[in-house]
Amino acid sequence: MDYYQLSDEPMQAAKINKDQGLYRMSVCMSTLAIDVLLKSVLHRIAPESDLMLGHNHPGIVAKIETKYPSTNEVRHATKLSRKYFKDSRYSNTENLPVFNEMLASDFLEYVAIIKNYVDVTCRASLEDLQEKYK
């Protein structure tokens, strides 16, 4: 499964939903994009990890940090992504005002931070790929 390639659709959906004023769904798609972007790295370095089965974004980053450096910006984005992962999908009516244009914009930025982290900091080296495909 190519998690990195799978991230493209929720990234696009997050932008489209925000533009359409569907802020909760924009946040939902952003958290999904963050999830699969992080799993694209985790799948390469620890494919058998139980973290592949859940949505523990800070836990995934902690595992990734055993091989690659992280930043406070990445940790902050993943912490909020985990916090809103469930709420954006299963909100009750009291929570709906939280999902506004500003939050949707913030989450699009968090996706960009994680994508950059995956693309630049966690880029697979030839050695990484040789190890994975022995």
C-alpha positions as CSV (number, residue, x, y, z in Angstrom):
1,M,0.0,0.0,0.0
2,D,1.4,3.4,-1.0
3,Y,0.4,5.6,2.0
4,Y,2.2,8.6,0.5
5,Q,0.1,8.4,-2.7
6,L,-3.1,7.9,-0.7
7,S,-2.4,11.3,1.1
8,D,-3.1,13.2,-2.1
9,E,-6.9,12.8,-2.1
10,P,-7.6,13.9,1.5
11,M,-5.2,16.8,1.0
12,Q,-7.2,18.0,-2.0
13,A,-10.5,17.3,-0.2
14,A,-9.4,19.4,2.8
15,K,-8.8,22.4,0.5
16,I,-12.0,21.9,-1.4
17,N,-14.1,21.5,1.7
18,K,-12.6,24.6,3.2
19,D,-13.3,26.6,0.1
20,Q,-16.9,25.3,0.2
21,G,-17.4,26.3,3.8
22,L,-17.4,22.7,5.1
23,Y,-14.9,23.4,7.8
24,R,-15.5,20.3,9.9
25,M,-15.0,18.1,6.9
26,S,-11.9,20.1,5.9
27,V,-10.4,19.4,9.4
28,C,-11.4,15.8,9.1
29,M,-9.7,15.4,5.7
30,S,-6.6,17.2,7.0
31,T,-6.3,14.8,9.9
32,L,-6.6,11.9,7.5
33,A,-3.9,13.4,5.3
34,I,-1.6,13.8,8.3
35,D,-2.4,10.2,9.3
36,V,-1.4,8.6,6.0
37,L,1.6,10.9,5.5
38,L,3.0,9.8,8.8
39,K,2.2,6.2,8.1
40,S,4.1,6.4,4.8
41,V,7.3,6.9,6.8
42,L,6.3,4.4,9.6
43,H,5.5,1.8,7.0
44,R,9.0,2.1,5.6
45,I,10.8,2.0,8.9
46,A,8.6,-0.2,11.0
47,P,5.9,-1.9,8.9
48,E,5.0,-4.4,11.6
49,S,4.4,-1.7,14.2
50,D,1.0,-1.7,16.0
51,L,0.9,2.0,15.3
52,M,0.0,1.2,11.7
53,L,-3.4,0.0,13.0
54,G,-4.4,3.2,14.9
55,H,-4.4,6.9,14.7
56,N,-1.9,7.8,17.4
57,H,-0.2,10.6,15.5
58,P,2.2,11.6,18.4
59,G,3.1,7.9,18.9
60,I,3.9,7.6,15.2
61,V,6.1,10.7,15.3
62,A,7.8,9.3,18.4
63,K,8.6,6.1,16.5
64,I,9.8,8.1,13.5
65,E,12.0,10.1,15.7
66,T,14.0,7.0,16.5
67,K,15.4,7.3,13.0
68,Y,14.8,10.9,11.9
69,P,14.8,14.2,13.8
70,S,11.6,16.0,14.6
71,T,10.7,19.6,15.6
72,N,8.3,21.2,18.0
73,E,6.3,22.3,15.0
74,V,5.8,18.7,13.9
75,R,5.0,17.5,17.4
76,H,2.5,20.4,17.8
77,A,0.8,19.6,14.5
78,T,0.5,15.9,15.3
79,K,-0.8,16.5,18.8
80,L,-3.6,18.7,17.4
81,S,-4.2,16.3,14.6
82,R,-4.8,13.4,17.1
83,K,-7.0,15.7,19.2
84,Y,-9.3,16.5,16.3
85,F,-9.1,13.2,14.5
86,K,-12.2,11.8,16.2
87,D,-14.0,15.0,17.0
88,S,-14.0,16.1,13.3
89,R,-15.7,12.8,12.4
90,Y,-18.1,12.3,15.2
91,S,-18.9,15.7,16.6
92,N,-22.0,16.5,18.6
93,T,-23.8,19.7,17.9
94,E,-22.1,21.5,20.9
95,N,-18.7,21.0,19.2
96,L,-19.7,22.3,15.8
97,P,-18.8,26.0,16.4
98,V,-15.2,24.9,17.0
99,F,-14.9,24.0,13.3
100,N,-14.6,27.3,11.7
101,E,-12.6,28.8,8.8
102,M,-9.7,29.6,11.0
103,L,-9.3,26.1,12.3
104,A,-9.7,24.7,8.8
105,S,-6.9,27.0,7.6
106,D,-4.7,26.1,10.5
107,F,-5.1,22.4,9.7
108,L,-4.2,23.0,6.0
109,E,-1.0,24.5,7.4
110,Y,-0.4,21.5,9.7
111,V,-0.8,19.2,6.6
112,A,1.9,21.3,4.8
113,I,4.2,21.1,7.8
114,I,3.8,17.3,8.0
115,K,4.2,16.9,4.2
116,N,7.4,18.9,4.3
117,Y,8.7,16.9,7.2
118,V,8.0,13.6,5.3
119,D,9.4,15.0,2.0
120,V,12.5,16.6,3.3
121,T,13.5,15.3,6.8
122,C,12.2,11.7,6.3
123,R,13.2,11.2,2.7
124,A,14.2,7.6,2.1
125,S,17.8,7.1,1.3
126,L,19.2,4.4,-1.0
127,E,20.3,2.6,2.2
128,D,16.8,2.8,3.6
129,L,15.3,1.2,0.5
130,Q,18.0,-1.5,0.3
131,E,17.3,-2.4,3.9
132,K,13.5,-2.5,3.3
133,Y,13.7,-4.6,0.1
134,K,16.9,-6.6,1.0
